[in-house]
């Protein structure tokens, strides 16, 4: 007689990025580069480019996280500099990407919560998110956490043969 059913052990974790994660992050990100308008990058990142980007964000102290289930990275998120001028040093911009095969499962919501729970509120006063429109799911996630539309730019981006509007969502932390 079996007393216990065998179930797979599922370990999901948010952890700080490591340079060794760059290859998987490239896989996730490059899908969006080539197939969507959620990023306005148009050329895929090489492994070296992604390693350099990760290292540069870590060097200046921005949080960069990966979401894993059983050791497989399914998403990543980070804060980065909004603008290089010193007067903007307390403003950061978000980036959140989920593996295309795992969308709609709450991973983006979990990453947003974790990122906001861990932001250094003495270093960051305002968080912005630039969203290519339409993108109802991203807008919903941001508004769920208190971001509000702060500005709308009409036909500012061009990708995949179309002009795209871009909205800026903003959240004040203090």
Secondary structure by P-SEA (a helix, b strand, c coil): ccccccccbbbbbbbcccccaaaaaaaaaaaaacccccccccccccaaaaaaaaaaaaaabbbbbbbbccccccccccccccccccccccbbbbbbbccccccccaaaaaaaaaaaaccccccccbbbbbbccccaaaaaaaaaaccccccccccccccccbbbbbbbbbbbcc
